[in-house]
Amino acid sequence: MAQEISHSWYLYGNGNSIIIYDTDLINNNNEFISNESIKGNIILLGNVFENKVTEIIMNERISDGTDISGLDQISKLFPKRTGVPIPDWIITGPETKWKGIGGLLGAGFWNNEWKFSEVIGYLA
C-alpha cells in the first residue's frame, strides 16, 4: 500500500516521497527521535499491533482498533489526484464497504492544537 500511495503521489502530484519503517522514528525507549532526513508530512500505515509509531500516538490520543478490512477501505478513500480535499482523520465502519462515504462513522479536521473539535469533525 505504501508503494501505491507513493507512486500515485509521484505520478499525479509530481511529488517525491520516501518509505521508511516505524522503527526509523523511535528509539528503544519508544520515544520519537530526530531524523533530519524526514522533511514534510508522514502517513502512518498499520494498526497499533503493526506500527510502533501508531501505537504510541494512539495511546497518547485516543483508543482505537483497525484491521485489514478497515485498512483496505481507507486506502480506497485516499486521493489519487491533486486538488482532492480529504479530512485529517477518517473512521470507517462495516457499512463503508458497500455505502462508500455514507458508511463513515466519523471524519474531520484537527483544530489548531491538533485535538478533536465538534465544530470541524463528525462522529456518528
C-alpha positions as CSV (number, residue, x, y, z in Angstrom):
1,M,0.0,0.0,0.0
2,A,2.9,2.4,0.8
3,Q,4.2,1.9,-2.7
4,E,0.8,2.5,-4.3
5,I,0.4,5.8,-2.3
6,S,4.0,6.9,-3.2
7,H,3.5,6.0,-6.9
8,S,0.2,7.9,-7.1
9,W,1.8,11.0,-5.4
10,Y,4.7,10.9,-7.9
11,L,2.5,10.2,-11.0
12,Y,-0.3,12.6,-10.3
13,G,1.1,15.2,-7.9
14,N,4.7,15.3,-9.2
15,G,5.7,14.7,-5.6
16,N,8.6,12.9,-4.0
17,S,8.3,10.5,-1.1
18,I,10.3,8.0,0.8
19,I,9.1,4.9,2.5
20,I,10.5,4.2,6.0
21,Y,9.9,1.8,8.8
22,D,8.3,2.8,12.0
23,T,11.5,1.8,13.8
24,D,13.3,4.6,12.0
25,L,11.3,7.2,14.0
26,I,11.6,5.8,17.6
27,N,14.4,4.7,19.9
28,N,14.5,1.6,22.3
29,N,12.5,3.6,24.9
30,N,9.6,4.2,22.4
31,E,10.5,7.9,22.2
32,F,10.5,9.9,19.0
33,I,14.0,10.6,17.7
34,S,15.1,13.4,15.5
35,N,15.6,12.3,11.9
36,E,16.8,15.1,9.7
37,S,16.3,13.2,6.5
38,I,12.5,13.3,7.1
39,K,11.0,16.6,6.0
40,G,7.3,17.1,5.4
41,N,4.3,15.0,6.3
42,I,4.1,11.4,7.5
43,I,1.4,8.9,6.5
44,L,1.2,6.1,9.0
45,L,0.1,2.7,7.8
46,G,-0.8,-0.2,10.1
47,N,-2.7,-0.6,13.4
48,V,-1.3,-0.5,16.9
49,F,-0.1,-4.1,16.6
50,E,1.8,-3.5,13.3
51,N,3.2,0.0,13.7
52,K,5.0,1.2,16.8
53,V,4.5,4.9,16.0
54,T,0.8,4.3,15.5
55,E,0.7,2.6,18.9
56,I,2.5,5.5,20.7
57,I,0.2,8.1,19.1
58,M,-3.0,6.1,19.7
59,N,-2.1,5.5,23.3
60,E,-1.5,9.2,23.8
61,R,-4.5,10.5,21.9
62,I,-7.4,8.0,21.5
63,S,-8.2,4.3,21.8
64,D,-9.0,2.7,18.5
65,G,-8.6,-0.6,16.6
66,T,-8.0,-1.3,13.0
67,D,-7.9,-4.4,10.9
68,I,-7.1,-5.5,7.3
69,S,-10.7,-4.7,6.1
70,G,-10.5,-1.2,7.6
71,L,-7.1,-0.6,6.0
72,D,-8.5,-1.7,2.7
73,Q,-11.5,0.5,3.0
74,I,-9.4,3.6,3.9
75,S,-7.0,3.0,1.1
76,K,-9.8,3.4,-1.4
77,L,-10.6,6.8,0.1
78,F,-7.1,8.1,-0.3
79,P,-7.0,10.6,-3.2
80,K,-5.2,9.7,-6.4
81,R,-5.2,13.1,-7.9
82,T,-4.2,16.5,-6.7
83,G,-6.7,19.1,-5.6
84,V,-8.9,16.5,-3.9
85,P,-9.6,17.6,-0.3
86,I,-9.7,14.9,2.3
87,P,-10.1,15.2,6.1
88,D,-7.2,14.8,8.6
89,W,-8.9,11.7,10.0
90,I,-11.5,9.2,8.9
91,I,-13.2,6.4,10.8
92,T,-14.6,3.6,8.6
93,G,-17.3,1.1,9.7
94,P,-18.6,-2.1,8.4
95,E,-21.1,-0.4,6.1
96,T,-18.4,1.7,4.4
97,K,-17.6,-1.2,2.1
98,W,-20.9,-1.0,0.4
99,K,-22.1,2.6,1.3
100,G,-18.8,4.3,0.5
101,I,-18.5,7.7,2.3
102,G,-22.1,7.3,3.5
103,G,-20.9,4.5,5.8
104,L,-18.2,6.6,7.6
105,L,-18.5,6.6,11.4
106,G,-16.6,9.9,11.6
107,A,-14.4,12.3,9.7
108,G,-13.0,15.8,10.3
109,F,-10.0,18.0,10.8
110,W,-7.9,18.6,13.9
111,N,-8.1,22.0,15.5
112,N,-5.2,24.4,15.8
113,E,-3.9,22.4,18.8
114,W,-4.2,19.1,16.9
115,K,-7.2,18.0,19.0
116,F,-10.7,16.8,18.1
117,S,-13.3,19.6,17.8
118,E,-17.0,19.1,17.2
119,V,-17.1,22.2,15.0
120,I,-14.8,20.7,12.4
121,G,-15.4,17.0,13.0
122,Y,-18.2,14.5,12.9
123,L,-18.7,11.3,14.9
124,A,-21.7,9.1,14.4
